[in-house]
Amino acid sequence: MGREMSTLSFRIEVARRIPGWASGLLGVVCAMMLFLPSPAISEQESGGLSYPVDIVASDGSMVVADFKAHALLRVDLDGSVATIAAGEGLPRTPLYGIRSVVEAPDGEGWIVADPGTFGIYRVSPEGDLSLITTEVDIPQGLAVFDEQSVLVSDLRGGIGAILRVTLDGVVTVFAELGSPKGIVADGDDGFVVVSHGQRALFHLSREGHISTIASGAPFDFPHDVVRLDEDTFVVSDGYAHALFKVTRSGEVTVLAQGAPLVSPQGIALGPDNTLLVVDPQAGSVFQITEEGGVTAIASVTGVGG
């Protein structure tokens, strides 16, 4: 289990990750922040979408990581939005840079990656937040490895790696891979990983071996990946404004491209194998049909149609 932390102890722990020349200044800033009133949270920030970056289907609804709300939100199929857990919205505080979410491997809530605080957190079903570790660098994607650990794609050292993180905070390097982003179990005892820097989709075995599935065009800046069926994955690509279908043999076809998609990022498989995608630039959660039709379920301005 992760450990609960006070705001002060968390800021001290994050400060240890800062270069020596900046630590003194950070200490002064953090001390000042402790005496500042918390910023007011608007109705949209506390109960609506702001800048959704990742999504996971959970118990008949959707759980969305929202970067600008610094929050984990629940979105129902009717478009209603509720806050599960939210940070203070202050630099170097939990959830400030929330990037991805996955259901906890032990079924107790969700695991969240936050590169803004070098952190991996657990959020309980009741919305309680606890720290698992700050021994990651720039965590991006998450996937369940086993009942007690997750894999984390991390832009480690400006190069990249896949890390294995246990629920009690032990971090090890699982595989080296440049510019990893989204990661998902492949349904065949392995994983599939997106690399935006290499414009590629890779297979990752449970032993840490890497092989290429597809690379180059039409990928432009691939972001996330989800398993659609036994032979097919779907990749979101923000720069291409597109969702691509990719087979295990590497055949790539367009599922959906262009408006209303602007910069599709987090992607998940929902109820009845419904494909779901969040688009922060469009400010929306979209539902995608088998034929590539795109419908907004919820958005910053309200429920889509």
N, C-alpha and C positions, 0 to 999 in steps of 0.2 A: 504494500500500500504506500501511497505517497504521504508526505507529511504536510500538515497545515502550517502556514507561516504568517507571522505578522507582517504588516507593510514594511516596518523598519528592518526586520531581520532579512526580508527578501531583498531589499535595496542594498543591504550590506553584502549579501551573497553575490548579487549581480555585480557589485562594484569590484569584487575580486577578479572579474573577468576583463576589467578595463586596464589598458596600459598604464604604467606608473605615472607618466607625465600628466594623465588626465584624472587620476584617482582623487587627488586633493580637491580639484574643482568639483568633481562629481559629489564628493562628500558634502561640500558646502551647499550645492544645489539640492541634494537629497534632504539635508537638514531643513532648508527653507521650505521644501515641499511638504514636510510633515506638518507645518503650521499654516499651510494654505488651505482654505476651504475647498472641498471637493467641487468640481464643476457641476453645474446643473445639467441633468440629463433630459433632453427634449423627449417629447412623446414618441417621435420617430426612432430615436436612439434606444429608448427603453422598450419599445414594442413594435418596431418595424425594421425593414431592410434599409441598409445604408450603403454598404459596399461588400456584397457577399462574395467570398472567395473559395469556399469549399462546402460540400454537402454530403450527407450520408442518410440513407433511409433507416428509420428506427421506429418500431412499434406502430406502423400504419401512418406515420407522418414523416417529416423531414427535419433533420437537424443541420443547421447552417452556421458555418463560421463566418462572422462579419467583421472585416478588418477595421473599418472606420467606427463601428459601434463598439469595438473591443469586446465582443460578446459572442456567446453561443446562443443561437435562437432556435425555437421550434416553429416550423411552418407546416400548417395543415393543408390538405388538398383543396380546401375552400379558400385558401389565400390568407387566412388569419395567421398572425405572427405573435409569438410570446417569447420573452426572454427567459432562458434557462439559467445563465450565469453571465455576469458582466464585470469587466475590470473598471478601474478608476478612470481610465483614459489618460493617464499620466505616463510620461516616458519611464521605462525600466520598471514598470509595475505589471503584474500578471495580466495576460491577454492583450497587452498594448499592441502587439504585432501579430495577433492570431492569424495563422495561415492555413492550417488543415485540421481535420477531425476524423476519427474513426471510432467505432464502437469498441469499448474496452474488451479485451480478450476474455476476461472473467465474467463479462455480462453486467458489471457494476458501473453503469454510466458510459462516459466517453473519454478518450485520450485526445489531447489537443497539443499541437506543435505551435510554438510562438518564437520565431527568430528574433523578435524585438527584445526578448529577455533571455535568449539562448536556452529556452526552457521547454520541457515536456511536462504537461500537467494532466491530472485526472479531474474530471467534473462528474460529480455523483448525480444520480437521478434526481436528487433534491436540489441540485445546483450548487453544492459545496465544492470549493476549489482547493486542490492540494497539489503541491509540487512533487514531481517524480525525480527530476534531475535538471541541473543547469550545465551538465557536462556535454552538451552538444554545441554546435557552432551556428549554422544557419539552417535549421530544420525546415523541410518543405513538405514532403508527402509522408503518409503513414499507412501501414498495412499490418494486420495481425500475423504474427509468426507462429505462436503457440499460445497456450492458455495463460502463460505468465510473461509474455514479451511481445514487443512490436518491432517492426523494421521501420527505420526512419531514413528517408533520403535527405542528405545534408550537403550543402555547398561548402563542405569542410575545407578550410585553408585555401579558398578560392578555386579549388579543383573539384572535389566532390567525393562522396563515399556513401555507402549504405551502412547504417549503424544498426546494431541490435540493442534494444533498451528493455531491460526487465522492469516489471512493475515496482520493484523495490529500488530502482535507480542505477543498476549496473549497466555501463555502456561499453560496448566493444565494437570494433570495426568488422563488419560482416563481409564487405566487398568494396573494392575501389572502382568508382565509376564517375566519369566527368559530368558535371552539370545535371545531376539527377533531379527530377521533379516528382510527378505522380508515380505511385507504385500500387499494385493490386495483386492479390493471389490469382494464379492462372487456372485454378480448378484441377490441376494435375500435379500437385505437390511442389509447385514452384511459384515464381512471381514474374510479372511483367513490369518493366520500369521505363518511364519516359526520360529522355535527356534532351533538354531544350538547346543546350550548346552544340550537341552533335546532331540535332534534328533527327532523332532516331528513337526506335522502340527496341528494347532489349529483353531477352529472357534471362532470368536469374534463378539458378537452381538452389535448392536448400543447402547445398554444399558451398555456395558462393561462386559458382562458375557462371560466366556471362557469355551469351551469344547474341548476335544481331538478328532481329526479326525483320525490320525494315528501316531504311534511312534515306535522307535526302528528300527531294521533291516527292509529293506536294507539301511535306511538312515545312513550316516556316518558323514557328515558335511553339512546339507542342508543349502542353502544360500538364494534363492529367489523363488517366486511362481507367477504364472500367471493363470488366468481362461481360460481354453481352450474351454469349452462349458458348457451347463447347468449343467452337472453332473460331469465334470472332470477338474482337475487342473494339472499343470505341475510344478514340483519342480526341481530346479537345485541343484546339490550336487558336490562340488569341490573335496572333498576327494575320493568320489566314481567315479569321472570322468564321471558323468552320469546325465541324465534327467529322472525323474520318473513321470509316470502318477498316479494320486491319485483321486479316486472317493470320493464323499461326504460320502459314507458309510465306507471309509477307506481302500479300496482295492488298493494295490500298485503294479504297474508293470513297467518294464523297457521300456522306449521309445528309448533311445540311450545311449550307454556306450562305453568308450574307444576312441582311436584315431579316428578322430583328436581332440576330446574333451580332454582337459588336466585338467582344473579347471573351468568349466562353472559357471558363477555367475549371472549377471543380465539377466532377461528374459522378453520378451514382446510378445504381439500378434500384428502382423503387417497387412499390406494390404491383403485382401482376407483371413483373419485368418491364415496368415503365421506365424509360430512360429520362433522367433528370439532370439538368445542368444549371450552374449558377454563372451569371455574367455580370461582373462588377461594373463594367462600363455601361451596360444597359440597365443596371440596378435591378435585376430580375432573377427569379427562379423560373426556368422554362421546362416544359414537358415536351419530349420529342417522340413522334410516332415512328413506327417501323418504316414508313415511307419518307421520313425526314421532315414531316410537318412540325412546326414550332408554335407552341402556345404558352403564354405567360400565365403562371399560377399565382405569383405574387411579385410585386415590384415596389420600388421606393415610393411611388406615387399612389399605390393602391393595388387592388387585385386586377390581374390581366384578364383578357377575354380571348 
